[in-house]
Amino acid sequence: MALKKRKPGMIVTKSEQRLKGMLKIDRKYSSPIDYGGFNNALTSIIVRTQIDLCVRNNSEYNEALITADAKSENLKQAEANLSDMYARVLSGCVGKFGSDAPEVTLLGGTRKSERKNAGRK
């Protein structure tokens, strides 16, 4: 199952709209307006930089999901192969040594003589 890709948050879309307004105001006054307070600059340039950071991080996140999906599929395939080998080892042991051999128990199986007989109902 593929991991769900993330879209940029609603705040990114809203911030892009606000940035458009900020740029119009900047053009009207022929310079970037600082909307922040003392020692807290907040210009259209700073907002644009933060929007770009959010978009870039979202893109990197989605790329990481693609890699994780591929790794997950590789892991599932490797585990399926191991599961097949796990069953084949016990079957091979029974074929080579017999179903009542002590080697069967060494591999985690149950010897035929140790199995309980199901009673009739």
C-alpha angles and dihedrals in degrees: 000000000000118000115246115260116228125234119213109275123261089252089064091055092045091047091051089055091048090048090056089056091046091052091051090053091046090053091048092055095034094234139063111277117224108224093179130088133243110323089358107094115193113176134153088259092057092046091049090051091052092048090051090050091053092048092047093048090049091051092049090048091054091047089052089052090055089053091046091051091053091048090048092053091048090051093049091051092047091049091048090052091048091049090053091049091047091058094040093054092058092044090049091050091052090049093048102039104018132254094277098049121122088233088071090064091047088061094049098262130123121247115238092240091055096054118105116240113237111240122230118256 
